[in-house]
Amino acid sequence: MLKTKRKELKKLPDSVKVDCINVNLVPFKGGVEDIFKRLSDALVETLQTSIEKDAEEVYKFIKAGLAKLNSNPQSVEEIEKMHSDAMQL
């Protein structure tokens, strides 16, 4: 959506004539482009933060799962516990 709005902004003329007055739109276009840039940067930052949180959760899940599965069961109860842990994972 942001890309399409940027394309639409570029299609606007640099100036518009209203009756006998020529209105310069370059400062307006520059301001809107700056807003688009800030929005894009905020979206990227938010996405990076979200990905980092998700990656941390996956890492914790894998670490906990490996800790459960790498134990050496010594009895039948421990084997059953390990099997149930594996099924939960």
C-alpha positions as CSV (number, residue, x, y, z in Angstrom):
1,M,0.0,0.0,0.0
2,L,2.8,2.3,0.9
3,K,4.5,1.7,-2.5
4,T,1.3,2.5,-4.4
5,K,0.8,5.7,-2.4
6,R,4.3,6.8,-3.2
7,K,3.7,6.2,-6.9
8,E,0.5,8.2,-6.7
9,L,2.4,11.0,-5.0
10,K,5.0,11.0,-7.8
11,K,2.2,11.4,-10.3
12,L,1.1,14.7,-8.8
13,P,2.3,17.7,-10.7
14,D,4.9,20.0,-9.1
15,S,2.6,23.0,-9.4
16,V,-1.0,23.6,-9.9
17,K,-2.5,26.8,-11.4
18,V,-5.6,28.1,-9.6
19,D,-7.1,31.0,-11.5
20,C,-4.1,33.3,-11.9
21,I,-2.1,31.9,-9.0
22,N,0.5,29.2,-9.4
23,V,0.7,26.9,-6.3
24,N,3.9,25.0,-5.8
25,L,3.3,21.4,-4.5
26,V,7.0,20.5,-4.1
27,P,7.2,21.3,-0.4
28,F,3.9,19.3,0.2
29,K,5.2,16.3,-1.8
30,G,8.5,16.5,0.2
31,G,6.6,16.5,3.5
32,V,4.4,13.6,2.5
33,E,7.4,11.6,1.3
34,D,9.1,12.3,4.7
35,I,6.0,10.9,6.5
36,F,6.1,7.9,4.2
37,K,9.7,7.3,5.1
38,R,9.1,7.5,8.8
39,L,6.1,5.2,8.5
40,S,8.3,2.7,6.5
41,D,11.1,2.9,9.1
42,A,8.6,2.4,12.0
43,L,7.1,-0.7,10.2
44,V,10.5,-2.2,9.7
45,E,11.5,-1.6,13.3
46,T,8.3,-3.1,14.6
47,L,8.7,-6.1,12.3
48,Q,12.3,-6.7,13.5
49,T,11.2,-6.5,17.1
50,S,8.4,-9.0,16.5
51,I,10.7,-11.4,14.7
52,E,13.3,-11.2,17.5
53,K,10.7,-12.0,20.1
54,D,9.3,-14.9,18.1
55,A,12.8,-16.2,17.5
56,E,13.6,-16.0,21.2
57,E,10.4,-18.0,22.0
58,V,11.3,-20.7,19.4
59,Y,14.9,-20.9,20.9
60,K,13.5,-21.3,24.4
61,F,11.1,-24.0,23.2
62,I,13.8,-25.9,21.4
63,K,16.2,-25.6,24.4
64,A,13.5,-26.9,26.8
65,G,12.6,-29.7,24.5
66,L,16.3,-30.8,24.0
67,A,16.8,-30.7,27.8
68,K,13.8,-33.1,28.2
69,L,14.8,-35.4,25.4
70,N,18.5,-35.6,26.1
71,S,18.1,-37.1,29.6
72,N,19.1,-40.7,30.1
73,P,16.2,-42.6,31.7
74,Q,17.3,-45.1,34.3
75,S,13.9,-46.7,35.1
76,V,10.7,-47.6,33.4
77,E,9.0,-44.6,35.0
78,E,11.6,-42.3,33.6
79,I,11.2,-43.8,30.2
80,E,7.4,-43.3,30.4
81,K,8.0,-39.7,31.6
82,M,10.4,-39.1,28.7
83,H,7.9,-40.6,26.2
84,S,5.0,-38.4,27.5
85,D,7.3,-35.4,27.3
86,A,8.2,-36.3,23.7
87,M,4.5,-36.6,22.9
88,Q,3.7,-33.2,24.4
89,L,6.5,-31.6,22.3
